[in-house]
Amino acid sequence: VNVGNMTINNLEGTFEAWVRVLRDPSDAGQGFILWMGNKSGNGWGSQQEIHLTAGTTSSQNNFSIFLTNSTNSNGTSGGGPITLGKWYHLVGTWKQNDWIKLYVDGILVSSAILNFSINAGEWNYTYIGRPGASTRFFNGTIDEVAIWNRSLSATEVLNHYQLGDGRYYWKVNVSDGAYSNMSNISEFSVYTIIPNATIGKNTSQIINGL
């Protein structure tokens, strides 16, 4: 999927997606989940780029986040071995002249020093499921892709994986081909701290709520 030109903060950022690898990558052992760069390269070229990948070969059976400014590069890998057909929540975060981190299912699995700066305004291409060049396609399913202009904290990453604290909304559209009906907007709240509830008349019985 070609997302086109995107404006992104060059100081820090986050890649996020739910992924399910269905078979081994057919080219170079890496399937590209999310790629952003300043040229339509193959993911390992001499251009500035950031990418999130999955590899299921014997030597690359893990997830990776990688960044280069065309002069310097670094990345970090972890979360393997990958189970084919299983859903994973992936988050890669970075902050220039500081660090690059990889989270799998809400847990920090690897990190590395990012001891170089990133050039601003050089993100002319963004692809889901492949790099700029027509190669190293991701074989599987990708859902809920997000690109953030800041580095998510460890708490935010875990909350996104667990559907953490907050208020949520949903709306349903039902159709049988001839008629359709749209529901009202409903909301629900999620609390990671279990609330207490007092029940019964003139009693101090406490129940842990969900």
N, CA, C and O of each residue as an XYZ file, in Angstrom:
840
protein
N       0.847     -1.181      0.000
C       0.000      0.000      0.000
C       0.886      1.237      0.000
O       1.730      1.388      0.883
N       0.711      2.117     -0.968
C       1.454      3.368     -1.052
C       0.669      4.442     -0.302
O      -0.401      4.859     -0.744
N       1.203      4.881      0.824
C       0.534      5.906      1.632
C       0.862      7.297      1.121
O       0.116      8.240      1.386
N       1.973      7.446      0.385
C       2.342      8.738     -0.169
C       3.280      9.514      0.738
O       3.914      8.952      1.632
N       3.357     10.802      0.494
C       4.247     11.693      1.235
C       3.643     12.036      2.587
O       2.472     12.409      2.667
N       4.428     11.913      3.648
C       3.951     12.217      4.988
C       4.918     13.173      5.674
O       6.128     13.123      5.457
N       4.353     14.048      6.511
C       5.172     14.938      7.325
C       5.363     14.302      8.683
O       4.389     13.983      9.366
N       6.604     14.116      9.080
C       6.878     13.452     10.351
C       7.951     14.223     11.111
O       8.849     14.819     10.517
N       7.840     14.201     12.412
C       8.827     14.827     13.278
C      10.163     14.125     13.105
O      10.247     12.907     13.264
N      11.210     14.877     12.783
C      12.513     14.239     12.573
C      13.250     13.975     13.878
O      14.277     13.298     13.870
N      12.748     14.497     15.012
C      13.441     14.325     16.285
C      13.107     12.998     16.956
O      13.966     12.397     17.602
N      11.884     12.542     16.812
C      11.447     11.295     17.455
C      10.182     10.809     16.771
O       9.548     11.558     16.027
N       9.807      9.550     17.020
C       8.600      9.023     16.423
C       8.324      7.597     16.837
O       9.083      6.994     17.596
N       7.212      7.057     16.324
C       6.779      5.699     16.659
C       6.097      5.065     15.456
O       5.286      5.710     14.792
N       6.420      3.806     15.171
C       5.691      2.946     14.250
C       4.908      1.939     15.095
O       5.433      1.398     16.068
N       3.654      1.690     14.721
C       2.830      0.745     15.485
C       1.935     -0.039     14.531
O       1.413      0.531     13.573
N       1.750     -1.331     14.774
C       0.862     -2.154     13.951
C       0.601     -3.487     14.639
O       1.409     -3.965     15.435
N      -0.548     -4.076     14.312
C      -0.823     -5.479     14.621
C      -0.498     -6.280     13.363
O      -0.917     -5.903     12.268
N       0.241     -7.377     13.502
C       0.647     -8.153     12.336
C       0.466     -9.639     12.593
O       0.527    -10.114     13.727
N       0.238    -10.359     11.490
C       0.172    -11.827     11.531
C       0.959    -12.358     10.337
O       0.553    -12.167      9.190
N       2.076    -13.019     10.599
C       2.907    -13.585      9.533
C       2.304    -14.922      9.126
O       2.092    -15.795      9.968
N       2.026    -15.083      7.825
C       1.379    -16.303      7.352
C       2.333    -17.271      6.679
O       2.075    -18.475      6.657
N       3.448    -16.761      6.122
C       4.459    -17.661      5.566
C       5.789    -16.924      5.493
O       5.845    -15.705      5.656
N       6.843    -17.664      5.251
C       8.174    -17.076      5.225
C       8.301    -16.026      4.129
O       7.737    -16.189      3.047
N       9.036    -14.948      4.398
C       9.319    -13.984      3.328
C      10.071    -14.670      2.189
O      10.948    -15.502      2.422
N       9.718    -14.314      0.964
C      10.305    -14.986     -0.193
C      11.607    -14.347     -0.652
O      12.307    -14.913     -1.491
N      11.946    -13.167     -0.112
C      13.112    -12.455     -0.611
C      13.924    -11.903      0.555
O      13.415    -11.113      1.351
N      15.163    -12.311      0.656
C      16.133    -11.755      1.606
C      15.772    -11.976      3.066
O      16.375    -11.362      3.947
N      14.806    -12.834      3.339
C      14.517    -13.192      4.724
C      13.787    -12.162      5.539
O      13.586    -12.370      6.736
N      13.376    -11.048      4.942
C      12.673    -10.005      5.677
C      11.404     -9.596      4.935
O      11.427     -9.363      3.727
N      10.290     -9.510      5.677
C       9.057     -8.963      5.131
C       8.835     -7.593      5.738
O       8.828     -7.451      6.961
N       8.653     -6.587      4.904
C       8.545     -5.209      5.376
C       7.104     -4.884      5.775
O       6.192     -4.937      4.950
N       6.918     -4.551      7.041
C       5.601     -4.218      7.583
C       5.275     -2.751      7.323
O       4.191     -2.424      6.841
N       6.210     -1.878      7.641
C       6.014     -0.439      7.476
C       7.353      0.184      7.100
O       8.362     -0.052      7.765
N       7.359      0.975      6.036
C       8.603      1.575      5.531
C       8.364      3.035      5.192
O       7.352      3.378      4.581
N       9.297      3.898      5.590
C       9.239      5.312      5.255
C      10.627      5.770      4.854
O      11.591      5.530      5.581
N      10.747      6.430      3.703
C      12.049      6.856      3.233
C      11.972      8.025      2.282
O      10.888      8.464      1.895
N      13.147      8.529      1.905
C      13.187      9.680      1.002
C      13.459      9.292     -0.440
O      13.594     10.165     -1.297
N      13.543      7.988     -0.726
C      13.644      7.482     -2.082
C      12.914      6.146     -2.135
O      12.647      5.536     -1.099
N      12.597      5.697     -3.333
C      11.893      4.415     -3.456
C      12.900      3.278     -3.479
O      13.021      2.572     -4.480
N      13.622      3.099     -2.380
C      14.659      2.088     -2.286
C      14.131      0.744     -1.855
O      12.925      0.566     -1.684
N      15.038     -0.209     -1.678
C      14.642     -1.580     -1.354
C      14.682     -1.868      0.146
O      14.528     -3.019      0.552
N      14.884     -0.848      0.970
C      14.869     -1.046      2.412
C      16.224     -1.086      3.059
O      16.328     -0.931      4.276
N      17.275     -1.292      2.278
C      18.618     -1.342      2.842
C      19.583     -0.468      2.048
O      20.796     -0.672      2.094
N      19.040      0.506      1.319
C      19.859      1.328      0.446
C      20.551      2.473      1.173
O      20.623      2.493      2.401
N      21.049      3.409      0.407
C      21.843      4.512      0.955
C      21.005      5.751      1.240
O      21.563      6.825      1.469
N      19.674      5.629      1.233
C      18.815      6.767      1.484
C      18.351      6.784      2.942
O      18.432      5.772      3.638
N      17.867      7.939      3.394
C      17.310      8.004      4.744
C      16.018      7.200      4.794
O      15.177      7.316      3.902
N      15.856      6.387      5.833
C      14.647      5.572      5.945
C      14.479      5.021      7.361
O      15.424      4.949      8.146
N      13.247      4.639      7.649
C      12.890      3.921      8.879
C      12.021      2.755      8.445
O      11.132      2.932      7.612
N      12.257      1.557      8.993
C      11.361      0.470      8.654
C      11.196     -0.530      9.798
O      12.083     -0.730     10.627
N      10.015     -1.147      9.796
C       9.642     -2.193     10.738
C       9.444     -3.466      9.935
O       8.676     -3.481      8.973
N      10.145     -4.553     10.329
C      10.135     -5.764      9.514
C       9.906     -7.013     10.359
O      10.017     -6.995     11.585
N       9.578     -8.115      9.644
C       9.471     -9.443     10.253
C      10.257    -10.412      9.399
O      10.140    -10.404      8.174
N      11.062    -11.252     10.044
C      11.820    -12.263      9.321
C      11.653    -13.616      9.966
O      11.717    -13.730     11.190
N      11.440    -14.644      9.164
C      11.225    -15.985      9.727
C      12.212    -17.005      9.169
O      11.925    -18.202      9.170
N      13.363    -16.552      8.696
C      14.406    -17.490      8.314
C      15.169    -17.913      9.564
O      14.995    -17.329     10.633
N      16.007    -18.921      9.426
C      16.732    -19.434     10.588
C      17.645    -18.386     11.199
O      17.897    -18.414     12.403
N      18.149    -17.456     10.382
C      19.065    -16.441     10.885
C      18.382    -15.134     11.249
O      18.998    -14.277     11.882
N      17.116    -14.962     10.861
C      16.403    -13.712     11.104
C      14.986    -13.978     11.583
O      14.039    -13.382     11.070
N      14.829    -14.856     12.550
C      13.498    -15.237     13.004
C      13.053    -14.315     14.140
O      12.951    -14.731     15.294
N      12.787    -13.045     13.784
C      12.386    -12.065     14.782
C      11.848    -10.821     14.082
O      11.757    -10.770     12.856
N      11.493     -9.820     14.884
C      11.042     -8.535     14.369
C      12.175     -7.521     14.504
O      13.056     -7.686     15.348
N      12.157     -6.465     13.673
C      13.228     -5.473     13.702
C      12.680     -4.076     13.439
O      11.694     -3.901     12.724
N      13.337     -3.093     14.029
C      13.140     -1.687     13.701
C      14.508     -1.137     13.325
O      15.482     -1.328     14.053
N      14.578     -0.453     12.189
C      15.869     -0.022     11.647
C      15.749      1.415     11.158
O      14.713      1.802     10.618
N      16.809      2.212     11.344
C      16.815      3.607     10.926
C      18.175      3.990     10.380
O      19.205      3.602     10.931
N      18.178      4.758      9.287
C      19.420      5.283      8.739
C      19.191      6.696      8.228
O      18.095      7.028      7.775
N      20.217      7.523      8.299
C      20.141      8.871      7.724
C      20.994      8.970      6.466
O      21.381     10.065      6.058
N      21.283      7.834      5.857
C      22.062      7.637      4.635
C      23.566      7.652      4.887
O      24.342      7.224      4.032
N      23.984      8.141      6.053
C      25.396      8.106      6.427
C      25.637      7.132      7.567
O      26.577      6.338      7.535
N      24.775      7.202      8.575
C      24.844      6.314      9.736
C      23.571      5.486      9.822
O      22.527      5.889      9.309
N      23.655      4.344     10.462
C      22.471      3.496     10.598
C      22.588      2.645     11.854
O      23.681      2.358     12.341
N      21.427      2.253     12.358
C      21.379      1.320     13.487
C      19.965      0.775     13.600
O      19.015      1.363     13.083
N      19.843     -0.342     14.275
C      18.545     -0.954     14.485
C      18.604     -1.927     15.636
O      19.653     -2.130     16.245
N      17.462     -2.528     15.928
C      17.410     -3.504     17.006
C      16.357     -4.547     16.670
O      15.354     -4.238     16.027
N      16.584     -5.789     17.106
C      15.709     -6.906     16.749
C      15.360     -7.721     17.987
O      16.096     -7.711     18.974
N      14.230     -8.429     17.930
C      13.842     -9.296     19.040
C      12.438     -9.829     18.859
O      11.816     -9.644     17.813
N      11.944    -10.495     19.895
C      10.580    -11.016     19.880
C      10.413    -12.350     19.199
O       9.287    -12.826     19.057
N      11.504    -12.975     18.770
C      11.402    -14.261     18.092
C      11.543    -15.437     19.041
O      11.822    -15.245     20.225
N      11.357    -16.648     18.544
C      10.983    -16.943     17.156
C       9.520    -16.624     16.874
O       8.670    -16.735     17.757
N       9.233    -16.228     15.639
C       7.890    -15.836     15.232
C       7.057    -17.084     14.957
O       7.511    -17.998     14.268
N       5.852    -17.123     15.487
C       4.907    -18.214     15.224
C       4.002    -17.817     14.063
O       3.271    -16.832     14.157
N       4.047    -18.573     12.974
C       3.220    -18.270     11.812
C       1.747    -18.364     12.176
O       1.326    -19.309     12.843
N       0.961    -17.379     11.735
C      -0.475    -17.359     11.983
C      -0.887    -16.699     13.282
O      -2.079    -16.520     13.527
N       0.073    -16.331     14.123
C      -0.232    -15.679     15.392
C      -0.209    -14.166     15.229
O       0.628    -13.625     14.506
N      -1.138    -13.482     15.909
C      -1.158    -12.020     15.897
C      -0.154    -11.473     16.907
O      -0.047    -11.972     18.028
N       0.579    -10.438     16.492
C       1.530     -9.738     17.352
C       1.253     -8.233     17.297
O       0.905     -7.689     16.249
N       1.411     -7.590     18.423
C       1.350     -6.124     18.482
C       2.779     -5.607     18.493
O       3.542     -5.905     19.412
N       3.146     -4.832     17.472
C       4.519     -4.346     17.326
C       4.570     -2.827     17.460
O       3.722     -2.112     16.925
N       5.571     -2.354     18.179
C       5.811     -0.917     18.309
C       7.314     -0.670     18.235
O       8.088     -1.273     18.978
N       7.714      0.211     17.346
C       9.100      0.664     17.277
C       9.156      2.146     17.557
O       8.451      2.919     16.907
N       9.973      2.569     18.507
C      10.098      3.983     18.849
C      11.544      4.430     18.679
O      12.466      3.619     18.764
N      11.737      5.725     18.437
C      13.094      6.251     18.287
C      13.143      7.707     18.736
O      12.142      8.424     18.715
N      14.326      8.111     19.136
C      14.613      9.500     19.473
C      16.047      9.765     19.040
O      16.974      9.089     19.487
N      16.223     10.749     18.171
C      17.545     10.971     17.592
C      18.560     11.351     18.658
O      18.247     12.029     19.636
N      19.785     10.893     18.436
C      20.885     11.082     19.380
C      20.572     10.490     20.755
O      21.066     10.968     21.776
N      19.743      9.441     20.763
C      19.374      8.835     22.043
C      19.213      7.320     21.903
O      20.154      6.580     22.190
N      18.033      6.837     21.466
C      17.807      5.402     21.453
C      16.793      5.013     20.384
O      16.086      5.851     19.824
N      16.749      3.702     20.123
C      15.727      3.086     19.287
C      15.258      1.834     20.017
O      16.085      1.063     20.506
N      13.935      1.615     20.101
C      13.378      0.544     20.932
C      12.344     -0.260     20.154
O      11.659      0.261     19.274
N      12.248     -1.543     20.502
C      11.274     -2.441     19.893
C      10.447     -3.103     20.989
O      10.985     -3.698     21.923
N       9.123     -2.987     20.853
C       8.184     -3.620     21.787
C       7.373     -4.672     21.038
O       6.932     -4.433     19.914
N       7.177     -5.830     21.654
C       6.331     -6.886     21.103
C       5.313     -7.278     22.167
O       5.680     -7.680     23.272
N       4.039     -7.159     21.827
C       2.940     -7.465     22.754
C       3.086     -6.696     24.070
O       2.911     -7.255     25.152
N       3.407     -5.419     23.955
C       3.457     -4.537     25.109
C       4.732     -4.571     25.917
O       4.870     -3.819     26.881
N       5.670     -5.430     25.546
C       6.901     -5.615     26.324
C       8.109     -5.136     25.508
O       8.216     -5.440     24.320
N       9.008     -4.393     26.141
C      10.259     -3.997     25.496
C      11.135     -5.233     25.340
O      11.529     -5.848     26.331
N      11.445     -5.602     24.082
C      12.235     -6.812     23.837
C      13.663     -6.498     23.422
O      14.538     -7.354     23.555
N      13.922     -5.301     22.925
C      15.291     -4.939     22.553
C      15.398     -3.431     22.359
O      14.403     -2.751     22.108
N      16.621     -2.923     22.481
C      16.886     -1.498     22.278
C      18.330     -1.317     21.853
O      19.161     -2.209     22.023
N      18.616     -0.150     21.299
C      19.967      0.163     20.852
C      20.163      1.673     20.918
O      19.199      2.437     20.960
N      21.418      2.087     20.926
C      21.752      3.507     20.929
C      21.564      4.073     19.517
O      22.005      3.476     18.535
N      20.912      5.214     19.433
C      20.743      5.907     18.162
C      21.555      7.197     18.247
O      21.021      8.261     18.560
N      22.835      7.088     17.969
C      23.758      8.193     18.230
C      24.011      9.044     16.993
O      25.152      9.401     16.698
N      22.932      9.370     16.266
C      23.062     10.275     15.128
C      21.728     11.000     14.927
O      20.695     10.570     15.440
N      21.764     12.084     14.187
C      20.570     12.893     13.953
C      19.875     12.449     12.674
O      20.464     11.767     11.836
N      18.618     12.844     12.539
C      17.787     12.480     11.400
C      17.451     13.750     10.625
O      17.059     14.760     11.210
N      17.606     13.689      9.326
C      17.349     14.867      8.507
C      15.857     15.158      8.393
O      15.049     14.254      8.184
N      15.510     16.424      8.533
C      14.098     16.817      8.483
C      13.602     16.878      7.038
O      14.364     17.160      6.114
N      12.308     16.607      6.867
C      11.659     16.799      5.583
C      12.087     15.858      4.482
O      11.972     16.205      3.306
N      12.579     14.669      4.821
C      13.020     13.725      3.784
C      12.258     12.406      3.874
O      12.860     11.333      3.921
N      10.928     12.496      3.898
C      10.097     11.305      3.990
C       9.101     11.323      2.824
O       7.898     11.475      3.036
N       9.603     11.169      1.603
C       8.779     11.325      0.421
C       7.959     10.086      0.084
O       7.028     10.157     -0.718
N       8.298      8.960      0.686
C       7.604      7.715      0.379
C       7.245      6.983      1.675
O       8.060      6.891      2.594
N       6.026      6.470      1.733
C       5.596      5.654      2.869
C       4.805      4.465      2.323
O       3.852      4.639      1.563
N       5.206      3.265      2.715
C       4.542      2.055      2.240
C       4.188      1.138      3.409
O       4.917      1.059      4.398
N       3.063      0.452      3.278
C       2.656     -0.597      4.199
C       2.787     -1.926      3.467
O       2.227     -2.101      2.385
N       3.528     -2.866      4.059
C       3.655     -4.192      3.475
C       4.791     -4.377      2.498
O       4.929     -5.451      1.912
N       5.618     -3.347      2.308
C       6.737     -3.427      1.381
C       7.614     -2.191      1.558
O       7.163     -1.199      2.132
N       8.871     -2.230      1.073
C       9.667     -1.006      0.997
C       9.309     -0.230     -0.262
O       8.333     -0.555     -0.938
N      10.097      0.795     -0.581
C       9.801      1.582     -1.770
C       9.885      0.775     -3.047
O       9.040      0.919     -3.930
N      10.894     -0.070     -3.156
C      11.033     -0.922     -4.334
C      10.077     -2.109     -4.247
O       9.622     -2.478     -3.164
N       9.780     -2.701     -5.404
C       8.842     -3.836     -5.448
C       9.561     -5.128     -5.069
O       9.852     -5.967     -5.922
N       9.836     -5.271     -3.799
C      10.562     -6.441     -3.307
C      10.296     -6.585     -1.814
O       9.788     -5.662     -1.177
N      10.635     -7.731     -1.264
C      10.546     -7.983      0.171
C       9.151     -7.675      0.729
O       9.006     -7.017      1.759
N       8.145     -8.164      0.029
C       6.767     -7.963      0.458
C       6.491     -8.725      1.758
O       7.063     -9.787      2.005
N       5.615     -8.168      2.571
C       5.204     -8.845      3.795
C       4.145     -9.874      3.448
O       3.151     -9.551      2.797
N       4.350    -11.108      3.877
C       3.403    -12.192      3.633
C       2.572    -12.434      4.881
O       2.982    -13.173      5.775
N       1.403    -11.809      4.938
C       0.565    -11.953      6.117
C      -0.484    -10.858      6.160
O      -0.867    -10.307      5.128
N      -0.940    -10.552      7.353
C      -1.991     -9.567      7.571
C      -1.459     -8.448      8.451
O      -0.779     -8.701      9.445
N      -1.769     -7.210      8.084
C      -1.369     -6.028      8.847
C      -2.617     -5.233      9.182
O      -3.464     -5.009      8.317
N      -2.738     -4.802     10.444
C      -3.940     -4.092     10.881
C      -3.548     -2.971     11.841
O      -2.497     -3.020     12.480
N      -4.410     -1.961     11.931
C      -4.296     -0.872     12.895
C      -2.910     -0.213     12.873
O      -2.266     -0.047     13.908
N      -2.477      0.152     11.675
C      -1.194      0.829     11.517
C      -1.288      2.261     12.039
O      -2.270      2.959     11.786
N      -0.266      2.687     12.763
C      -0.216      4.067     13.262
C       1.216      4.578     13.178
O       2.162      3.856     13.493
N       1.368      5.828     12.752
C       2.658      6.512     12.746
C       2.514      7.745     13.622
O       1.679      8.612     13.365
N       3.334      7.811     14.655
C       3.246      8.887     15.639
C       4.407      9.854     15.477
O       5.521      9.460     15.129
N       4.129     11.128     15.735
C       5.157     12.163     15.667
C       5.909     12.330     16.980
O       6.548     13.357     17.207
N       5.837     11.339     17.829
C       6.572     11.333     19.094
C       6.826      9.894     19.504
O       6.221      8.967     18.966
N       7.716      9.718     20.450
C       8.015      8.383     20.963
C       7.023      8.027     22.062
O       6.974      8.700     23.092
N       6.240      6.986     21.858
C       5.315      6.537     22.894
C       6.104      6.004     24.085
O       7.159      5.391     23.923
N       5.581      6.245     25.277
C       6.222      5.724     26.476
C       5.917      4.244     26.629
O       5.033      3.714     25.955
N       6.651      3.574     27.518
C       6.411      2.151     27.776
C       4.991      1.920     28.299
O       4.360      0.921     27.956
N       4.491      2.833     29.120
C       3.126      2.715     29.651
C       2.099      2.850     28.538
O       1.117      2.109     28.506
N       2.319      3.798     27.618
C       1.393      3.969     26.498
C       1.396      2.737     25.593
O       0.340      2.303     25.134
N       2.561      2.182     25.339
C       2.649      0.984     24.500
C       1.872     -0.169     25.129
O       1.117     -0.861     24.446
N       2.058     -0.372     26.431
C       1.359     -1.458     27.121
C      -0.151     -1.227     27.113
O      -0.917     -2.174     26.933
N      -0.586      0.015     27.305
C      -2.014      0.326     27.272
C      -2.611      0.076     25.892
O      -3.737     -0.408     25.784
N      -1.869      0.402     24.840
C      -2.369      0.138     23.493
C      -2.527     -1.364     23.258
O      -3.490     -1.798     22.626
N      -1.589     -2.148     23.762
C      -1.674     -3.601     23.613
C      -2.831     -4.183     24.426
O      -3.534     -5.077     23.954
N      -3.027     -3.685     25.632
C      -4.032     -4.238     26.535
C      -5.392     -3.566     26.408
O      -6.321     -3.923     27.133
N      -5.530     -2.593     25.497
C      -6.710     -1.742     25.478
C      -6.836     -1.086     26.845
O      -7.761     -1.361     27.609
N      -5.884     -0.217     27.126
C      -5.703      0.320     28.474
C      -6.738      1.337     28.899
O      -7.767      1.518     28.248
N      -6.444      1.996     30.002
C      -7.344      2.978     30.583
C      -7.851      3.963     29.539
O      -7.092      4.435     28.693
N      -9.145      4.266     29.610
C      -9.673      5.282     28.716
C     -11.132      5.057     28.379
O     -11.732      4.061     28.784
N     -11.690      5.983     27.641
C     -13.072      5.916     27.184
C     -13.077      5.573     25.704
O     -12.325      6.167     24.931
N     -13.911      4.626     25.297
C     -13.947      4.136     23.927
C     -15.363      4.225     23.365
O     -16.339      4.249     24.116
N     -15.465      4.274     22.037
C     -16.746      4.469     21.361
C     -16.890      3.457     20.231
O     -15.901      3.015     19.647
N     -18.138      3.096     19.931
C     -18.370      2.277     18.751
C     -19.724      2.617     18.138
O     -20.623      3.135     18.800
N     -19.833      2.307     16.848
C     -21.046      2.569     16.082
C     -21.207      1.431     15.098
O     -20.231      1.027     14.467
N     -22.424      0.896     14.947
C     -22.648     -0.289     14.125
C     -23.555      0.058     12.950
O     -24.573      0.730     13.115
N     -23.176     -0.407     11.767
C     -23.996     -0.259     10.568
C     -24.364     -1.652     10.063
O     -23.479     -2.430      9.709
N     -25.666     -1.979     10.025
C     -26.141     -3.300      9.611
C     -26.906     -3.174      8.301
O     -27.753     -2.293      8.149
N     -26.601     -4.065      7.350
C     -27.285     -4.016      6.055
C     -27.526     -5.426      5.539
O     -26.672     -6.299      5.697
N     -28.698     -5.658      4.914
C     -28.984     -6.943      4.280
C     -28.949     -6.832      2.757
O     -29.391     -7.744      2.059
N     -28.426     -5.723      2.242
C     -28.358     -5.513      0.803
C     -29.454     -4.619      0.289
O     -29.281     -3.926     -0.714
N     -30.594     -4.627      0.975
C     -31.721     -3.792      0.559
C     -31.967     -2.661      1.547
O     -32.259     -1.531      1.155
N     -31.846     -2.979      2.834
C     -32.071     -1.991      3.872
C     -30.840     -1.933      4.778
O     -30.114     -2.915      4.936
N     -30.633     -0.787      5.352
C     -29.524     -0.642      6.294
C     -29.972      0.192      7.472
O     -30.906      0.987      7.369
N     -29.305      0.008      8.580
C     -29.652      0.739      9.785
C     -28.371      1.077     10.545
O     -27.501      0.222     10.710
N     -28.258      2.306     11.000
C     -27.096      2.771     11.732
C     -27.457      2.948     13.196
O     -28.461      3.576     13.533
N     -26.613      2.378     14.072
C     -26.880      2.484     15.500
C     -26.459      3.842     16.027
O     -25.769      4.604     15.350
N     -26.885      4.131     17.242
C     -26.373      5.297     17.945
C     -24.926      5.044     18.359
O     -24.472      3.901     18.402
N     -24.222      6.107     18.656
C     -22.864      5.978     19.167
C     -22.930      5.581     20.636
O     -23.570      6.258     21.440
N     -22.265      4.479     20.982
C     -22.218      4.012     22.367
C     -20.802      4.170     22.897
O     -19.850      4.262     22.122
N     -20.666      4.201     24.190
C     -19.351      4.339     24.789
C     -19.182      3.386     25.954
O     -20.158      2.978     26.583
N     -17.941      3.035     26.236
C     -17.625      2.253     27.421
C     -16.260      2.684     27.917
O     -15.460      3.235     27.161
N     -15.999      2.433     29.183
C     -14.727      2.810     29.789
C     -13.990      1.577     30.256
O     -14.602      0.599     30.687
N     -12.667      1.625     30.169
C     -11.808      0.529     30.611
C     -10.922      1.043     31.732
O     -10.308      2.103     31.610
N     -10.857      0.284     32.835
C     -10.027      0.657     33.966
C      -9.079     -0.497     34.281
O      -9.515     -1.635     34.450
N      -7.798     -0.206     34.358
C      -6.854     -1.246     34.737
C      -6.769     -1.403     36.250
O      -6.268     -2.412     36.745
N      -7.264     -0.393     36.994
C      -7.380     -0.496     38.453
C      -8.791     -0.958     38.770
O      -9.755     -0.280     38.414
N      -8.930     -2.104     39.434
C     -10.246     -2.677     39.694
C     -10.994     -1.818     40.709
O     -10.489     -1.584     41.807
N     -12.209     -1.339     40.352
C     -12.966     -0.501     41.287
C     -13.629     -1.336     42.371
O     -13.795     -2.545     42.205
N     -14.006     -0.713     43.471
C     -14.762     -1.353     44.537
C     -16.213     -0.914     44.483
O     -16.498      0.240     44.165
N     -17.130     -1.810     44.787
C     -18.557     -1.486     44.787
C     -19.189     -2.000     46.074
O     -18.929     -3.130     46.487
N     -20.018     -1.176     46.707
C     -20.752     -1.569     47.903
C     -22.156     -1.987     47.502
O     -22.837     -1.240     46.800
N     -22.614     -3.175     47.934
C     -23.930     -3.669     47.549
C     -24.718     -4.038     48.796
O     -24.160     -4.249     49.873
N     -26.051     -4.111     48.613
C     -26.924     -4.532     49.708
C     -27.246     -3.373     50.644
O     -26.473     -2.422     50.759
N     -28.355     -3.459     51.287
C     -28.798     -2.413     52.203
C     -28.216     -2.659     53.583
O     -28.282     -3.766     54.119
N     -27.639     -1.596     54.148
C     -27.070     -1.658     55.490
C     -26.005     -2.762     55.599
O     -25.973     -3.504     56.580
N     -25.159     -2.859     54.608
C     -24.104     -3.865     54.637
C     -22.808     -3.246     54.158
O     -22.811     -2.282     53.393
N     -21.709     -3.804     54.611
C     -20.417     -3.277     54.197
C     -19.682     -4.253     53.277
O     -18.468     -4.159     53.094
N     -20.451     -5.207     52.693
C     -19.857     -6.178     51.808
C     -19.251     -5.490     50.579
O     -19.887     -4.632     49.968
N     -18.031     -5.866     50.226
C     -17.324     -5.258     49.096
C     -17.095     -6.321     48.020
O     -16.703     -7.449     48.318
N     -17.344     -5.944     46.777
C     -17.098     -6.839     45.641
C     -16.088     -6.170     44.717
O     -16.205     -4.979     44.429
N     -15.113     -6.918     44.259
C     -14.185     -6.422     43.258
C     -14.851     -6.447     41.898
O     -15.238     -7.505     41.402
N     -14.981     -5.265     41.293
C     -15.623     -5.177     39.981
C     -14.618     -5.392     38.876
O     -13.409     -5.321     39.099
N     -15.124     -5.657     37.675
C     -14.286     -5.865     36.499
C     -14.328     -4.631     35.627
O     -13.686     -4.594     34.577
